Amino acid sequence: MSKAAWRWFALAALLVLADQATKALVLSRFALGERLELAPFFNLVFVYNAGAAFSLLAQAGGWQKPLLVAFALGAAALVSVLIVRRPGERLLCTGLALILGGALGNVIDRLRFGQVVDFLDVHAGGWHWPAFNVADSAITVGAVLLILEGFVHREGRARSSS
């Protein structure tokens, strides 16, 4: 594996550490369901999410845990292969490393607790976003970067064919 690829795996590992450290802090300072208002639109809250993004499948009865773990590990394997094959593509690999770190951070929770620790709570005008965590944020930012990379890559191909 190239030195360039290791850089992306190190980024993913740092993200897993940051995710797990913030979750450990919440677990040590908050009771389940406890909420701390930090701003009129933002709270810290300790909740568990047994489902996927936005609590999808949260009420499924438990069968979703192995499915979500398997899906995340499969995605992590695919992302890792892409990083190894294209380590010089910065935007692509940054997005992939964020997705990898986020997926692994949430897999650790599912294996430890059977569900994911969420604690970031955004709300405004009666509208409430589902609670999320550092790993979820990384996955979202990583996905946005992959979309941007797709546009940049497509525009580059369009220019070179003109």
N, C-alpha and C positions, 0 to 999 in steps of 0.2 A: 504494500500500500504506500502511496506517495506521501511525502511530507505535507503537501498541500491538503490532502484528504484528512490527515490527522487534525489539522487546524479546525475543520468543521465538526469533527467528532468532539474535540475539546470544547467548542462553543456549546454543543448539545449537552455535554456533561456539566458545564457550568450552569446551564439553564436548569437541569435536573436538580443540582445542588441548591440553586436559588429558590426553586419551587418547593423543594422539601424543607428548606430552612424556614420559609415564610409559613408553611403549613404547620411546622413544629411550633413556631411562635404562637400561632393562633390556638393550636391544641393546648398549649401550656397556659395561656392567658384567658381563654374564653370558655364558658360553659356552652353546651350545645344549645343553639337558638339565641344566645346572647348577642346583642347588637350595640355597637358604639358609633354614634353619629360623629362624623368628622367634618362634614359640610352639608349644606341643605340638600345636596343631591348625591351624597356619597356616605356610605356606612361601611364599617367592618362588621361582619356577622359570621358566626360559625354555624355552618349547615353541612350536612352530608348530601351527596347526589349519587343515588344508585344507578342513574341512567347515563345517557350520553349527553352531548351538547344540549343545552337548554332543557335539561331534565327529560329528554326524550327517552322513553322506556323505563322511567324511574319507578313506575308502579307495576312492572312486569312480573314481579314475584320471585326474582332471583335467577332465572334462567339466562338473563342478559349478561350477568357478570362474566362467565367464561367466553361468551360470544364477543363481548367488548374487549376483553383481554386478548383473545386470539386475533381480532381485527387490528388492534393497536400494534401487536407484535408483528403481524404480517406487514402492516404499513411501515413499521420501523425497519424491517428487513429490506423492503423495496426502496425506501428512502436511502438507506445505507449503501445499497448497490449503486443508486444514482450518484451519490456523493463520490464514491470511489471511481466511478467511470468518468465524471466530469468535474474534478476538483478545482479547475481553473475558472469556472463560471461563477463569479462572486455572487451575483444576485440570486441565481438559482440555488446555489449551495447555502447561502444565508437563509433563504426560505426553508430549504429542506432541513437544515440543522435546527431551526426553531421548531419545526413540526416534529422532528425526531425527539428533541429534548422535552417538548410538551407531552407528546404521546407517552414517553417513558415515565415522566413525572406522574401522570395520572394512572399508569399501569401499576406503579409502586403502591399507590393508594388502594387500588382495587385488590391487590394481593394482600396488603396489610389489613385493610378495614372492610373489604367487600364493597366499598363505595369510595367516592372521591370527596376530599375535603375542599369545600368552597368557602370563600370569605369576602370577596369583593362585591359590594352591593351598590349598584347605581340606580337612581330613581329621579324622576322629575314630573311635576304636574299630574300626579296620580298614576303615572306610567312607571312600571317597575321591571327592570331587566333582571333575568335570572342571575343569581349569585354565581360567581366564577372565580378562577384562581390564576396564578402566574402561568401555569402550564396551558390553560385555556387561552390566555392572552397570547402566548407564544405561538400556539397553533394558528390562531386567527391572523396574527401579523405575518407568519410564515406563508399562509395561504394567499394573503394579499400580495406578498412579494412574488410568489409564483405566478399569479395573474399578471402582475406588472412585467415580470420577466417574459411571459408569453407575448405581451404586446411589443416589448423592446425587440425580442427575437424576431417576431413576425415583421416588424418595420424594417429591421436590418436585412431580412431576406428580400423584402419588396424593393429596397434601395439597390441591392446588389443585382437584382434581375432587370432593373431599368436601364 
